[in-house]
Amino acid sequence: MKITHLKMIFGAAMIGALASLAVTLSTAAFAQAQFGTAAEAKAMLEKAVGAVKADKTKALAMFNKGEGGFKDRDLQPFCFNVSDGKIVSATSPGLLGKDARTLKDKTGKAFGQEIYAAAKVGQTTEISYMFPRPGTDPTPFQKVSFVTGVADLGCGVGYYK
């Protein structure tokens, strides 16, 4: 009877440990799935470049509306004119029409100038800065944007670390 009792206790402890592990893993998976990854941001940028090359006007409209797969959690393309820095597509609608070169993060880093300078056709550059996540309070988080040039635009997609 003691062996049976020990088996029941051991079995219950194992079930509890496995359940705890499952909850921990599912919580981590949920947190990871909640935000876009570096690989997903790069893939979206490649898709955005293709869309701009095919039809710039249509592409910018889709980017701003988040249509055609151009809004995935916290991933969304942004673009600006290379000629004047004017933002023509943005994750934050309040940025539309502003000069990208003037953007600074909460630490004072002039990341907009870096993004503008990185807009080179055939080259993708990573720019790191602090920026609020969409739909959250204005607390800035570490963000990395992949930026490239396409036609007369600079475009990028960023993800949060």
C-alpha positions in Angstrom: 0.0 0.0 0.0 2.9 2.4 0.7 4.4 1.8 -2.8 1.0 2.6 -4.4 0.7 5.7 -2.3 4.2 6.8 -3.3 3.4 6.2 -7.0 0.3 8.4 -6.7 2.3 11.2 -5.0 5.1 10.9 -7.5 2.6 10.9 -10.4 0.8 13.9 -9.1 4.1 15.8 -8.6 5.1 14.9 -12.2 1.8 16.1 -13.6 2.1 19.3 -11.7 5.7 19.9 -12.9 4.7 19.2 -16.5 1.7 21.5 -16.2 3.9 24.3 -14.8 6.4 23.8 -17.7 3.6 23.9 -20.3 2.2 27.2 -18.8 5.7 28.7 -18.8 6.4 27.7 -22.4 3.0 28.9 -23.7 3.4 32.2 -22.0 6.9 32.7 -23.6 5.5 31.6 -27.0 2.6 34.0 -26.7 4.9 36.9 -25.8 7.2 36.1 -28.7 4.2 35.7 -31.2 2.8 39.1 -30.0 5.6 41.0 -31.7 7.3 40.8 -35.0 10.8 39.4 -35.4 13.9 40.6 -37.2 13.4 38.0 -39.9 9.7 39.0 -40.4 10.7 42.7 -40.6 13.2 41.9 -43.3 10.7 39.8 -45.2 8.1 42.6 -45.0 10.6 45.1 -46.3 11.4 42.9 -49.3 7.7 42.6 -50.0 7.3 46.4 -49.6 10.1 47.1 -52.0 8.5 44.8 -54.6 5.1 46.6 -54.1 6.7 50.0 -54.6 8.5 48.8 -57.8 5.2 47.4 -59.1 3.0 50.5 -58.3 4.3 53.1 -55.9 0.9 54.9 -55.4 -1.0 51.7 -54.7 1.8 50.5 -52.4 1.9 53.6 -50.2 -1.9 53.5 -49.9 -1.7 49.8 -48.8 1.1 50.6 -46.3 -0.8 53.5 -44.7 -4.0 51.4 -44.5 -2.2 48.3 -43.3 -3.7 46.3 -46.2 -2.2 43.5 -48.3 -0.3 42.0 -45.5 1.5 45.3 -44.7 0.3 45.3 -41.1 1.4 42.4 -38.9 1.3 43.0 -35.2 3.9 45.8 -34.7 5.4 45.5 -38.1 4.4 47.9 -40.9 6.5 49.7 -43.6 7.3 53.3 -43.5 8.6 55.4 -46.4 9.8 58.9 -47.1 10.8 60.9 -50.2 14.5 61.0 -50.7 14.2 64.4 -52.3 12.9 66.3 -49.2 12.7 63.7 -46.4 8.8 64.0 -46.3 7.3 60.9 -44.7 4.7 59.5 -47.0 3.9 56.2 -45.2 4.2 55.7 -41.5 3.3 53.3 -38.6 2.3 56.4 -36.7 -0.2 58.5 -38.8 0.9 61.7 -36.9 4.3 61.4 -38.7 2.9 61.7 -42.2 4.2 64.8 -43.9 7.0 65.4 -41.4 10.6 65.5 -42.4 12.2 62.2 -41.5 15.6 63.9 -41.0 14.3 65.8 -38.0 13.2 62.8 -35.9 14.9 62.2 -32.6 14.1 59.6 -29.9 13.6 60.3 -26.2 17.4 60.0 -25.6 18.1 62.8 -28.1 19.5 60.4 -30.8 18.8 61.9 -34.3 17.7 58.5 -35.7 15.8 60.2 -38.5 19.0 61.5 -40.0 20.5 58.0 -39.8 17.4 56.5 -41.5 17.5 59.1 -44.2 21.2 58.5 -44.9 20.6 54.8 -45.0 18.1 55.0 -47.9 20.4 53.5 -50.6 19.1 51.4 -53.5 20.5 47.8 -53.3 21.7 48.2 -49.7 19.8 47.4 -46.4 21.0 49.1 -43.2 20.0 48.5 -39.6 19.3 51.6 -37.5 18.7 51.2 -33.7 16.7 53.8 -31.7 14.1 54.1 -29.0 10.4 54.4 -30.1 7.0 53.7 -28.6 5.2 50.5 -29.5 2.0 51.0 -31.4 -1.0 50.9 -29.1 1.0 51.4 -25.9 1.7 54.3 -23.7 4.4 56.7 -25.0 7.2 54.7 -23.2 9.9 54.1 -25.8 11.3 50.6 -26.4 14.5 49.5 -28.3 13.6 49.3 -32.0 15.7 48.3 -35.0 14.6 49.3 -38.5 15.9 47.8 -41.7 16.1 50.6 -44.2 16.7 50.7 -48.0 16.2 52.8 -51.0 13.6 52.0 -53.7 13.0 54.4 -56.7 12.8 57.9 -55.2 11.9 56.6 -51.7 13.6 55.5 -48.6 11.6 52.6 -47.0 12.0 50.6 -43.9 10.4 48.1 -41.5 11.3 48.0 -37.8 10.9 45.5 -35.1 11.1 45.8 -31.3 13.8 44.0 -29.3 
